Structures are given as C-alpha cells and as structure tokens.
Amino acid sequence: MSVSIETVNQDLARLEADVRHLADDSRRLIKDVGKQARLVQDEAVAAQFIATEETIGNAGSILEAMASLRDIQKEQLRQFFEDQRESFNALKGIRSPIGLLEVGLDHWQRRARHVAAGLNQAVDVVSKESRHRTAAMAQMWQPFLRLVQNDWRK
C-alpha cells in the first residue's frame, strides 16, 4: 500500500471539512443553549413577576377579609349594647316575677340570634377567603407543574 502526497492531501482536505462541519455544528449548539438559557431566564423573571402580583393580590384579599371580620365585630358590639339597652329599658316596666323572667328570656333570645348571625357571617368570610386562597395557590403552581410535566415527557 503506497501513500502518495495526493491521497494525504485529499485526506487532510476531508479532515479539514469534517472539522469545519463539527465547528459549525458546535456553534449552532452553543447558540441553541444560549437561546434556551435566555428563555429560562425570561421564564424565571416572568414567574417572579407573576408571584409578586399574586402575593400583592393575596395580601389585598386577606386585608379585605380582615376588614370584613372587623365590620362584623363592630356590628356585634353595636348589637350587644343595643340588646343591653333594650333589656334595661324593659326592666323599668316590670310588675311581676314573670315579667322579669320574660325580659330575661327575650334578652337571651336576642343575644343568641345576634351572636349566631355574627358567627355565620364570620364563617362565610373565612370560608370564602379559604376558597380564594386554595384557588390562587393551585392557579399559581399550575404553570410550574406543566413545565415539570413537559420536562419529564422529554
């Protein structure tokens, strides 16, 4: 087997072409990796923005629920003093022990009705806020879970 300069030159030319193709492929891969890195970076910034927006929305919702509970508490205090006033005014007209018993029963019925209404309102506020929190958390994590699912499928 004889090796001539011409065959060596041809082999070197093929080797040079292969190296150039490999370098071109490497450049494309580096560009693709760079694009993917920028995409991941953009997604991370978007996720931080969405999380901040959700946090602000959640804080507003929690403050709104607290304001509603405060209003319920104020109404309960108003009703308490009104019930006390009505009962004390009714005491003025008592003429018998049965009248005293009736005033006491009326007072406790009013109080029980008002306290039950206040508790029902508070439970409604808390349950509404809990549903909102749960829905917000599920919605906030959905894009991340979809991203993980897509990565696992690949």
Residue frames as qw, qx, qy, qz and C-alpha x, y, z in Angstrom:
[[0.000, 0.893, 0.451, 0.000, 0.00, 0.00, 0.00],
 [0.459, 0.110, 0.013, 0.881, 1.56, 3.17, -1.08],
 [0.086, -0.843, -0.395, 0.355, 0.64, 6.53, 0.29],
 [0.450, 0.418, 0.229, 0.755, 1.02, 9.40, -2.05],
 [0.113, -0.162, -0.233, 0.952, 1.07, 13.07, -1.26],
 [0.333, -0.188, -0.420, -0.823, -2.08, 13.45, -3.26],
 [0.587, -0.423, -0.676, -0.142, -4.04, 10.98, -1.09],
 [0.416, -0.324, -0.498, 0.688, -2.64, 12.57, 2.06],
 [0.043, 0.016, -0.043, -0.998, -3.75, 15.97, 0.78],
 [0.474, -0.309, -0.564, -0.601, -7.22, 14.59, -0.01],
 [0.578, -0.414, -0.671, 0.211, -7.45, 13.02, 3.44],
 [0.275, -0.229, -0.315, 0.879, -6.33, 16.28, 5.03],
 [0.218, -0.141, -0.277, -0.925, -8.91, 18.20, 2.97],
 [0.573, -0.402, -0.641, -0.316, -11.67, 15.79, 4.13],
 [0.523, -0.359, -0.565, 0.528, -10.45, 16.08, 7.71],
 [0.096, -0.064, -0.096, 0.989, -10.45, 19.87, 7.44],
 [0.400, -0.277, -0.442, -0.754, -14.02, 19.81, 6.03],
 [0.610, -0.417, -0.674, 0.015, -15.14, 17.49, 8.86],
 [0.388, -0.276, -0.427, 0.769, -13.57, 19.78, 11.46],
 [0.105, -0.073, -0.119, -0.985, -15.31, 22.81, 9.90],
 [0.536, -0.365, -0.575, -0.499, -18.67, 20.98, 9.93],
 [0.589, -0.384, -0.623, 0.342, -18.07, 19.99, 13.54],
 [0.219, -0.142, -0.236, 0.936, -17.22, 23.60, 14.43],
 [0.304, -0.214, -0.326, -0.869, -20.38, 24.84, 12.66],
 [0.616, -0.410, -0.645, -0.191, -22.48, 22.25, 14.50],
 [0.493, -0.300, -0.522, 0.628, -20.86, 23.27, 17.78],
 [0.007, 0.029, -0.030, 0.999, -21.64, 26.95, 17.12],
 [0.487, -0.325, -0.476, -0.657, -25.27, 26.07, 16.41],
 [0.639, -0.392, -0.647, 0.141, -25.45, 24.04, 19.60],
 [0.337, -0.182, -0.364, 0.849, -23.91, 26.87, 21.61],
 [0.213, -0.159, -0.174, -0.948, -26.44, 29.31, 20.10],
 [0.600, -0.374, -0.597, -0.379, -29.29, 26.89, 20.94],
 [0.572, -0.348, -0.587, 0.456, -28.05, 26.50, 24.50],
 [0.147, -0.047, -0.155, 0.976, -27.75, 30.29, 24.77],
 [0.392, -0.277, -0.369, -0.796, -31.32, 30.73, 23.47],
 [0.656, -0.406, -0.631, -0.079, -32.60, 28.13, 25.93],
 [0.453, -0.235, -0.470, 0.720, -30.71, 29.80, 28.78],
 [0.085, -0.074, -0.021, -0.993, -32.26, 33.18, 27.86],
 [0.540, -0.338, -0.537, -0.553, -35.68, 31.53, 27.64],
 [0.622, -0.383, -0.627, 0.269, -35.26, 30.00, 31.10],
 [0.270, -0.125, -0.278, 0.913, -34.07, 33.37, 32.41],
 [0.279, -0.195, -0.247, -0.907, -37.09, 35.12, 30.87],
 [0.625, -0.389, -0.621, -0.268, -39.42, 32.48, 32.32],
 [0.522, -0.298, -0.564, 0.567, -37.86, 32.94, 35.75],
 [0.034, -0.020, -0.105, 0.994, -38.35, 36.71, 35.57],
 [0.466, -0.267, -0.432, -0.724, -41.95, 36.22, 34.42],
 [0.635, -0.364, -0.679, 0.058, -42.55, 33.72, 37.23],
 [0.344, -0.216, -0.440, 0.801, -41.18, 36.19, 39.77],
 [0.182, -0.099, -0.125, -0.970, -43.41, 38.92, 38.36],
 [0.592, -0.325, -0.570, -0.468, -46.48, 36.65, 38.49],
 [0.586, -0.320, -0.652, 0.359, -45.61, 35.53, 42.02],
 [0.160, -0.102, -0.274, 0.943, -45.22, 39.15, 43.13],
 [0.371, -0.180, -0.306, -0.858, -48.51, 40.08, 41.50],
 [0.648, -0.339, -0.659, -0.175, -50.23, 37.09, 43.15],
 [0.462, -0.234, -0.575, 0.634, -48.72, 37.98, 46.52],
 [0.069, -0.003, 0.092, -0.993, -49.98, 41.54, 46.26],
 [0.542, -0.230, -0.466, -0.660, -53.41, 40.26, 45.23],
 [0.640, -0.298, -0.698, 0.125, -53.42, 37.76, 48.08],
 [0.275, -0.145, -0.457, 0.833, -52.41, 40.41, 50.59],
 [0.283, -0.101, -0.119, -0.946, -55.22, 42.64, 49.37],
 [0.642, -0.266, -0.600, -0.397, -57.68, 39.78, 49.66],
 [0.552, -0.259, -0.665, 0.431, -56.53, 38.96, 53.18],
 [0.074, -0.063, -0.267, 0.959, -56.80, 42.62, 54.20],
 [0.456, -0.190, -0.345, -0.798, -60.30, 42.72, 52.73],
 [0.664, -0.308, -0.678, -0.068, -61.29, 39.63, 54.74],
 [0.403, -0.200, -0.545, 0.707, -59.84, 41.17, 57.90],
 [0.155, -0.059, 0.018, -0.986, -61.81, 44.37, 57.26],
 [0.597, -0.271, -0.524, -0.543, -64.98, 42.30, 56.83],
 [0.623, -0.301, -0.670, 0.270, -64.30, 40.50, 60.11],
 [0.193, -0.080, -0.344, 0.915, -63.68, 43.84, 61.81],
 [0.369, -0.174, -0.223, -0.885, -67.02, 45.14, 60.48],
 [0.670, -0.317, -0.639, -0.204, -68.76, 42.02, 61.80],
 [0.494, -0.222, -0.585, 0.604, -67.13, 42.57, 65.18],
 [0.037, -0.029, 0.126, -0.991, -68.23, 46.22, 65.24],
 [0.547, -0.249, -0.417, -0.682, -71.78, 45.19, 64.36],
 [0.652, -0.290, -0.689, 0.125, -71.72, 42.56, 67.11],
 [0.296, -0.149, -0.456, 0.826, -70.64, 45.19, 69.66],
 [0.267, -0.119, -0.116, -0.949, -73.35, 47.58, 68.47],
 [0.653, -0.282, -0.562, -0.422, -75.97, 44.83, 68.77],
 [0.539, -0.205, -0.685, 0.446, -74.68, 43.87, 72.22],
 [0.075, -0.108, -0.334, 0.933, -75.11, 47.39, 73.58],
 [0.447, -0.136, -0.312, -0.827, -78.47, 47.74, 71.84],
 [0.650, -0.270, -0.701, -0.116, -79.63, 44.45, 73.40],
 [0.384, -0.204, -0.596, 0.675, -78.45, 45.64, 76.81],
 [0.134, -0.005, 0.067, -0.989, -80.25, 48.97, 76.39],
 [0.570, -0.212, -0.497, -0.619, -83.49, 47.25, 75.33],
 [0.619, -0.278, -0.717, 0.161, -83.29, 44.87, 78.29],
 [0.244, -0.165, -0.460, 0.837, -82.60, 47.68, 80.80],
 [0.308, -0.074, -0.130, -0.940, -85.47, 49.73, 79.35],
 [0.633, -0.251, -0.628, -0.376, -87.76, 46.69, 79.61],
 [0.445, -0.179, -0.720, 0.501, -86.78, 46.31, 83.29],
 [0.098, -0.068, 0.210, -0.970, -88.47, 49.65, 84.02],
 [0.600, -0.111, -0.219, -0.761, -91.89, 48.28, 83.21],
 [0.461, -0.047, -0.884, 0.067, -91.66, 45.00, 85.16],
 [0.520, -0.432, 0.137, -0.724, -94.51, 44.49, 87.63],
 [0.920, -0.247, 0.171, -0.252, -94.12, 40.78, 88.45],
 [0.515, -0.455, 0.693, 0.216, -91.55, 37.97, 88.64],
 [0.712, 0.391, 0.563, 0.154, -92.99, 36.53, 85.44],
 [0.349, 0.937, 0.012, -0.008, -92.28, 39.84, 83.70],
 [0.262, -0.776, 0.554, 0.149, -88.66, 39.63, 84.91],
 [0.673, -0.055, 0.717, 0.174, -88.44, 36.10, 83.51],
 [0.614, 0.689, 0.378, 0.071, -89.88, 37.25, 80.16],
 [0.127, 0.957, -0.247, -0.086, -87.37, 40.12, 79.92],
 [0.444, -0.554, 0.685, 0.165, -84.50, 37.72, 80.66],
 [0.694, 0.214, 0.670, 0.152, -85.69, 35.18, 78.07],
 [0.480, 0.859, 0.177, 0.000, -86.24, 37.89, 75.45],
 [0.094, -0.883, 0.435, 0.150, -82.76, 39.23, 76.14],
 [0.523, -0.338, 0.757, 0.195, -81.11, 35.81, 75.75],
 [0.679, 0.488, 0.542, 0.084, -83.09, 35.06, 72.59],
 [0.325, 0.943, -0.052, -0.054, -81.98, 38.35, 71.01],
 [0.255, -0.750, 0.592, 0.149, -78.37, 37.76, 72.06],
 [0.663, -0.050, 0.731, 0.152, -78.38, 34.18, 70.78],
 [0.617, 0.692, 0.371, 0.047, -79.89, 35.29, 67.46],
 [0.178, 0.958, -0.217, -0.053, -77.37, 38.13, 67.04],
 [0.407, -0.594, 0.678, 0.148, -74.35, 36.01, 68.06],
 [0.718, 0.183, 0.659, 0.130, -75.42, 33.19, 65.71],
 [0.524, 0.834, 0.173, 0.023, -75.83, 35.68, 62.84],
 [0.036, -0.902, 0.421, 0.088, -72.38, 37.15, 63.55],
 [0.568, -0.344, 0.733, 0.148, -70.77, 33.72, 63.68],
 [0.714, 0.462, 0.517, 0.092, -72.43, 32.73, 60.40],
 [0.350, 0.934, -0.067, -0.017, -71.13, 35.91, 58.76],
 [0.255, -0.756, 0.594, 0.106, -67.62, 35.28, 60.09],
 [0.693, -0.039, 0.708, 0.129, -67.69, 31.66, 58.88],
 [0.637, 0.707, 0.305, 0.038, -68.81, 32.87, 55.43],
 [0.135, 0.940, -0.309, -0.054, -65.93, 35.37, 55.26],
 [0.425, -0.552, 0.711, 0.095, -63.36, 32.78, 56.38],
 [0.733, 0.190, 0.647, 0.090, -64.66, 30.06, 54.03],
 [0.535, 0.838, 0.108, -0.008, -64.73, 32.48, 51.08],
 [0.019, -0.873, 0.485, 0.055, -61.16, 33.54, 51.84],
 [0.606, -0.303, 0.732, 0.078, -60.06, 29.89, 52.21],
 [0.742, 0.483, 0.460, 0.070, -61.58, 29.01, 48.83],
 [0.345, 0.931, -0.119, -0.002, -59.89, 32.04, 47.29],
 [0.294, -0.723, 0.621, 0.072, -56.50, 31.11, 48.84],
 [0.715, -0.035, 0.693, 0.091, -56.77, 27.49, 47.68],
 [0.659, 0.682, 0.308, 0.067, -57.75, 28.51, 44.13],
 [0.145, 0.947, -0.285, -0.033, -54.96, 31.11, 44.00],
 [0.449, -0.555, 0.691, 0.109, -52.33, 28.62, 45.16],
 [0.745, 0.221, 0.619, 0.110, -53.50, 25.98, 42.67],
 [0.520, 0.840, 0.146, 0.043, -53.51, 28.54, 39.86],
 [0.073, -0.901, 0.419, 0.086, -50.08, 29.87, 40.83],
 [0.502, -0.414, 0.747, 0.135, -48.48, 26.41, 40.73],
 [0.813, 0.435, 0.366, -0.125, -50.13, 25.18, 37.50],
 [0.518, 0.806, -0.283, -0.043, -47.56, 26.69, 35.09],
 [0.159, -0.641, 0.745, -0.095, -44.69, 25.25, 37.12],
 [0.695, -0.032, 0.699, -0.163, -46.32, 21.81, 37.21],
 [0.769, 0.611, 0.137, -0.124, -46.95, 21.92, 33.45],
 [0.259, 0.818, -0.513, 0.004, -43.29, 22.86, 32.89],
 [0.389, -0.424, 0.807, -0.132, -42.15, 19.93, 35.03],
 [0.795, 0.256, 0.519, -0.183, -44.54, 17.57, 33.22],
 [0.642, 0.752, -0.120, -0.092, -43.22, 18.73, 29.84],
 [0.029, 0.726, -0.685, 0.058, -39.63, 18.24, 31.01],
 [0.585, -0.202, 0.767, -0.169, -40.43, 14.72, 32.22],
 [0.811, 0.471, 0.289, -0.191, -42.05, 13.83, 28.90],
 [0.468, 0.787, -0.400, -0.029, -38.87, 14.84, 27.06]]
